[in-house]
Amino acid sequence: MKSSNLKSIVDTQLCAFSQSIADLFPIRHGHLIEAVSAGYDTRTYAALRNRHEQQPLDPLSFDRQACIDRLAELTDPATAAAVDVLFGGARLTIGVARRAVQPERFLDLAYDLDAELSGVGQDVTRRTRTFDLPEQIFASGNEPYRIDSAHTHRARVASPARSRDGRLLTAQLVDGQWRGALYIYDAQHQNDDRRCKAWVKANLARAILLAVAPDLRCDVFRPFGYNDGVWRVRLVASSRVQAFWGGSPFVFRLPDRPFHRVDSEKANWADLGNGKLIDGVWLGDVYPNGSDGLKNPLSADDVRTAFLSSARATLARAKFAA
């Protein structure tokens, strides 16, 4: 029974990954299992199973950041960061369709590309987000294939990124969508385009997802050994927020909830009633105050909402352009 419960818990997390990354990132199943195990504070699934035999696993103990950190070790930091955005609820579909009509005088093969983003809220999809198109150029200078934006999705920015030949690389999402084209020059990829299309999807997905990563994220979980009613909280600010703050600590008002108290880690304590993010991160715990706190428990969503509301209020007062 214990093993069955453990399998169900792990499968739920694996499903959260698999459904969103299956068509974008070819991550090995074993790596996903190791990453999920790390989210439950063990290095391997075998260690997680052994610990579960001693004390059944609490699904609420899952540490998303630990999971993503392990995935970064097993893949690469950019892929893990992109997967993290998907894990937070974003959905990205990328279509690659070969054009039915191809002029015989053209030596390349042309494909239509389209990307559609959802699950990130209207505040993100309604804003224009820019990203740089990935390039595949070998050390020899050979370019086997190229991605380009439709003219409607080329970014009009002051300092756009450009390729070696001066071609505009900075693209933009418009209402959560991007349109463009793929041109395959290399005969090997023309004969078998599977590896090329996989590269295009994965690298285009990384570029888009990192461009829409949330400015604030709040993880709320109950690590192994924590008592019922106690939550561990990690508030994370994006590099964009950190740059806006100019390297200074991001100070925000700690949420004040009846029957509960918030304790900052020593490095994240600012003064009475305030916390501060160091290198973009605040860590602390939320405790129930005696029997009244236990009778009026806070859910993970309650805690997450309270912290995000407080941090966003600080951003709003500073006139940060979300």
C-alpha positions as CSV (number, residue, x, y, z in Angstrom):
1,M,0.0,0.0,0.0
2,K,2.8,2.4,0.9
3,S,4.6,1.8,-2.5
4,S,1.4,2.3,-4.3
5,N,0.8,5.6,-2.6
6,L,4.4,6.7,-3.3
7,K,4.0,5.8,-7.0
8,S,0.8,7.8,-7.2
9,I,2.5,10.9,-5.6
10,V,5.5,10.7,-7.8
11,D,3.4,10.0,-10.9
12,T,1.4,13.2,-10.2
13,Q,4.5,15.3,-10.3
14,L,5.9,13.4,-13.4
15,C,2.6,14.1,-15.1
16,A,2.9,17.8,-14.4
17,F,6.2,17.7,-16.2
18,S,5.5,15.3,-19.0
19,Q,2.2,16.8,-20.3
20,S,3.9,20.2,-20.8
21,I,7.4,19.3,-22.1
22,A,6.7,16.2,-24.2
23,D,6.7,18.0,-27.5
24,L,9.4,20.5,-26.6
25,F,12.2,19.1,-24.6
26,P,13.5,15.5,-25.0
27,I,14.3,14.9,-21.3
28,R,15.0,11.4,-20.2
29,H,12.4,9.8,-18.0
30,G,15.0,8.8,-15.5
31,H,16.2,12.4,-15.2
32,L,12.7,13.5,-14.5
33,I,12.3,10.9,-11.8
34,E,15.6,12.0,-10.2
35,A,14.5,15.6,-10.3
36,V,11.2,14.8,-8.7
37,S,13.0,12.7,-6.0
38,A,15.2,15.8,-5.3
39,G,12.0,17.8,-4.8
40,Y,11.2,15.4,-1.9
41,D,14.7,15.9,-0.4
42,T,16.3,12.7,-1.6
43,R,19.0,12.2,-4.2
44,T,17.4,9.1,-5.9
45,Y,14.1,7.4,-6.3
46,A,15.5,4.4,-4.4
47,A,16.3,6.6,-1.4
48,L,12.9,8.1,-1.6
49,R,11.3,4.7,-1.6
50,N,13.3,3.6,1.4
51,R,12.4,6.7,3.4
52,H,8.8,6.3,2.4
53,E,8.8,2.8,3.9
54,Q,9.8,4.3,7.2
55,Q,7.5,7.3,7.1
56,P,4.8,7.8,4.4
57,L,5.6,10.7,2.1
58,D,3.6,14.0,2.4
59,P,2.8,15.4,-1.0
60,L,2.9,18.9,0.4
61,S,6.6,18.5,1.2
62,F,7.5,18.9,-2.5
63,D,10.2,21.6,-3.0
64,R,9.9,22.9,-6.5
65,Q,13.2,24.8,-6.4
66,A,15.1,21.7,-5.3
67,C,13.5,19.8,-8.1
68,I,14.4,22.4,-10.7
69,D,18.0,22.7,-9.4
70,R,18.5,18.9,-9.8
71,L,17.0,19.1,-13.3
72,A,19.5,21.8,-14.1
73,E,22.4,19.5,-13.1
74,L,21.0,16.7,-15.2
75,T,20.2,18.8,-18.3
76,D,21.3,22.4,-18.4
77,P,20.2,25.6,-16.5
78,A,18.4,27.2,-19.5
79,T,16.3,24.0,-20.1
80,A,15.5,23.7,-16.4
81,A,14.5,27.4,-16.1
82,A,12.2,26.9,-19.1
83,V,10.7,23.8,-17.7
84,D,10.1,25.7,-14.4
85,V,7.9,28.2,-16.3
86,L,5.9,25.3,-17.7
87,F,5.7,23.7,-14.2
88,G,4.1,27.0,-13.0
89,G,1.2,26.5,-15.4
90,A,2.3,28.0,-18.7
91,R,1.6,26.1,-21.9
92,L,3.5,26.5,-25.1
93,T,2.7,24.9,-28.4
94,I,5.0,25.2,-31.4
95,G,3.9,24.1,-34.9
96,V,6.3,23.3,-37.7
97,A,4.7,22.7,-41.1
98,R,6.5,22.3,-44.5
99,R,5.2,24.7,-47.1
100,A,3.2,22.9,-49.7
101,V,4.5,25.0,-52.6
102,Q,8.2,25.4,-52.9
103,P,9.7,27.3,-55.9
104,E,12.1,24.9,-57.8
105,R,14.8,27.6,-58.1
106,F,15.1,27.8,-54.3
107,L,17.8,25.6,-52.8
108,D,16.3,25.6,-49.3
109,L,13.2,24.0,-47.9
110,A,10.8,26.4,-46.2
111,Y,8.5,25.7,-43.2
112,D,6.0,27.8,-41.5
113,L,6.5,28.2,-37.7
114,D,4.0,29.3,-35.1
115,A,4.1,29.4,-31.4
116,E,1.2,30.0,-29.0
117,L,1.5,30.7,-25.3
118,S,-1.3,30.2,-22.8
119,G,-1.8,29.7,-19.0
120,V,0.2,32.7,-18.0
121,G,-2.6,35.2,-17.5
122,Q,-3.8,38.1,-19.6
123,D,-1.4,40.5,-18.0
124,V,1.4,38.6,-19.7
125,T,-0.2,37.7,-23.1
126,R,-1.5,41.3,-23.6
127,R,2.0,42.8,-23.2
128,T,4.6,42.6,-25.9
129,R,7.5,40.4,-24.8
130,T,10.7,40.2,-26.7
131,F,13.1,37.4,-27.2
132,D,16.1,36.5,-29.4
133,L,15.7,33.9,-32.1
134,P,18.1,31.0,-31.7
135,E,20.8,30.4,-34.3
136,Q,22.6,27.3,-35.4
137,I,26.0,28.2,-36.8
138,F,28.9,25.7,-36.7
139,A,32.5,26.7,-36.1
140,S,33.2,26.4,-39.8
141,G,30.6,29.1,-40.4
142,N,28.2,26.7,-42.0
143,E,24.5,27.5,-41.2
144,P,22.4,24.3,-41.8
145,Y,19.1,26.0,-41.1
146,R,17.7,29.3,-40.0
147,I,14.7,30.7,-38.1
148,D,13.2,34.0,-39.0
149,S,10.3,36.1,-37.8
150,A,7.3,37.2,-39.8
151,H,7.4,40.9,-40.3
152,T,4.6,41.3,-37.8
153,H,6.6,39.7,-35.1
154,R,10.0,41.4,-35.5
155,A,10.6,43.5,-32.5
156,R,10.9,47.3,-32.8
157,V,13.4,48.0,-30.0
158,A,16.2,50.4,-29.6
159,S,19.1,47.9,-29.5
160,P,17.9,44.6,-31.2
161,A,20.1,41.6,-31.4
162,R,21.5,40.9,-34.9
163,S,23.2,37.9,-36.6
164,R,26.6,38.0,-38.1
165,D,25.2,39.2,-41.4
166,G,23.1,41.9,-39.7
167,R,19.8,40.1,-39.8
168,L,17.4,41.1,-37.0
169,L,17.1,38.4,-34.4
170,T,15.0,40.1,-31.7
171,A,11.4,38.9,-32.1
172,Q,8.2,39.7,-30.2
173,L,5.2,37.8,-28.9
174,V,2.0,39.6,-29.9
175,D,-1.1,38.6,-27.8
176,G,0.8,35.5,-26.7
177,Q,1.6,34.4,-30.3
178,W,4.6,34.4,-32.6
179,R,4.8,33.6,-36.3
180,G,7.8,32.9,-38.5
181,A,9.6,30.6,-40.8
182,L,12.3,27.9,-40.9
183,Y,14.7,27.5,-43.8
184,I,16.7,24.3,-44.1
185,Y,19.8,24.6,-46.3
186,D,21.7,21.5,-45.4
187,A,20.9,18.5,-47.7
188,Q,21.2,16.0,-44.8
189,H,18.5,17.8,-42.8
190,Q,16.4,18.3,-46.0
191,N,16.4,14.5,-46.4
192,D,15.5,13.9,-42.7
193,D,14.2,16.9,-40.9
194,R,13.5,15.3,-37.5
195,R,16.6,16.4,-35.7
196,C,16.3,19.9,-37.1
197,K,12.7,20.3,-36.1
198,A,13.5,18.9,-32.6
199,W,16.3,21.5,-32.2
200,V,14.1,24.3,-33.4
201,K,11.3,23.5,-31.0
202,A,13.5,23.1,-28.0
203,N,15.6,26.2,-28.6
204,L,12.6,28.4,-29.6
205,A,10.8,27.2,-26.5
206,R,13.7,28.1,-24.2
207,A,13.9,31.6,-25.7
208,I,10.1,32.2,-25.4
209,L,9.6,30.7,-22.0
210,L,12.5,32.5,-20.4
211,A,11.1,35.8,-21.8
212,V,7.8,35.3,-20.0
213,A,9.1,33.9,-16.7
214,P,7.1,35.6,-13.9
215,D,8.7,38.5,-12.1
216,L,7.7,37.0,-8.7
217,R,7.3,33.4,-7.7
218,C,6.4,32.0,-4.3
219,D,6.9,28.4,-3.3
220,V,5.1,27.1,-0.3
221,F,5.8,23.6,1.0
222,R,6.2,21.6,4.1
223,P,9.7,20.0,4.2
224,F,10.2,16.5,5.7
225,G,10.1,16.8,9.5
226,Y,8.0,20.0,9.6
227,N,4.9,19.8,11.9
228,D,1.4,20.2,10.5
229,G,0.3,23.8,10.0
230,V,3.9,25.0,9.5
231,W,4.9,26.2,6.0
232,R,8.3,26.9,4.4
233,V,8.1,29.9,2.1
234,R,10.5,30.9,-0.7
235,L,9.9,34.2,-2.5
236,V,11.9,34.6,-5.7
237,A,12.3,37.7,-7.8
238,S,13.3,37.6,-11.5
239,S,16.5,39.1,-12.8
240,R,14.4,41.9,-14.3
241,V,13.2,42.8,-10.8
242,Q,16.7,42.6,-9.3
243,A,18.1,44.8,-12.1
244,F,15.3,47.3,-11.4
245,W,16.3,47.4,-7.7
246,G,19.9,48.1,-8.8
247,G,21.5,45.5,-6.6
248,S,19.9,46.8,-3.4
249,P,17.9,44.4,-1.1
250,F,14.2,44.1,-2.1
251,V,12.4,45.0,1.1
252,F,8.7,44.1,1.5
253,R,6.1,44.0,4.3
254,L,5.7,40.5,5.7
255,P,2.1,39.3,5.6
256,D,0.2,39.8,8.9
257,R,-2.3,37.0,9.4
258,P,-4.4,36.4,12.6
259,F,-3.2,33.4,14.7
260,H,0.0,33.0,12.6
261,R,3.5,34.5,12.7
262,V,6.1,34.8,10.0
263,D,9.8,34.2,10.8
264,S,12.5,35.2,8.3
265,E,15.8,33.5,7.9
266,K,18.5,35.7,9.6
267,A,19.9,37.0,6.3
268,N,16.3,37.8,5.1
269,W,15.3,39.8,8.2
270,A,15.0,43.6,7.6
271,D,13.4,45.0,10.6
272,L,10.2,44.5,12.6
273,G,7.5,43.4,10.2
274,N,9.7,43.5,7.1
275,G,11.7,41.0,5.1
276,K,14.2,41.4,2.3
277,L,15.2,39.4,-0.7
278,I,19.0,38.7,-0.9
279,D,20.2,37.8,-4.4
280,G,16.5,37.7,-5.4
281,V,15.4,35.2,-2.7
282,W,13.6,35.5,0.6
283,L,13.3,32.4,2.9
284,G,11.3,31.9,6.0
285,D,8.5,30.0,7.8
286,V,4.9,30.6,8.7
287,Y,3.9,29.1,12.1
288,P,0.5,28.8,13.8
289,N,0.3,30.6,17.1
290,G,-0.9,28.0,19.6
291,S,-4.3,26.3,19.5
292,D,-6.0,29.2,17.7
293,G,-3.6,28.9,14.8
294,L,-4.1,25.2,14.6
295,K,-7.9,25.7,14.6
296,N,-7.6,28.2,11.8
297,P,-5.0,26.7,9.4
298,L,-3.7,28.5,6.4
299,S,-3.5,26.6,3.1
300,A,-0.5,26.7,0.8
301,D,-2.6,28.9,-1.5
302,D,-3.5,31.3,1.3
303,V,0.1,31.8,2.2
304,R,1.2,32.1,-1.4
305,T,-1.4,34.7,-2.2
306,A,-0.5,36.7,0.9
307,F,3.2,36.9,0.1
308,L,2.7,37.7,-3.6
309,S,0.2,40.4,-2.8
310,S,2.6,42.0,-0.4
311,A,5.6,41.8,-2.7
312,R,3.6,43.1,-5.7
313,A,2.4,46.1,-3.6
314,T,6.1,46.9,-3.0
315,L,6.7,46.7,-6.8
316,A,3.7,48.9,-7.5
317,R,4.8,51.6,-5.0
318,A,8.2,51.6,-6.8
319,K,6.5,52.0,-10.1
320,F,8.0,48.8,-11.5
321,A,6.6,48.2,-15.0
322,A,5.2,44.7,-14.8
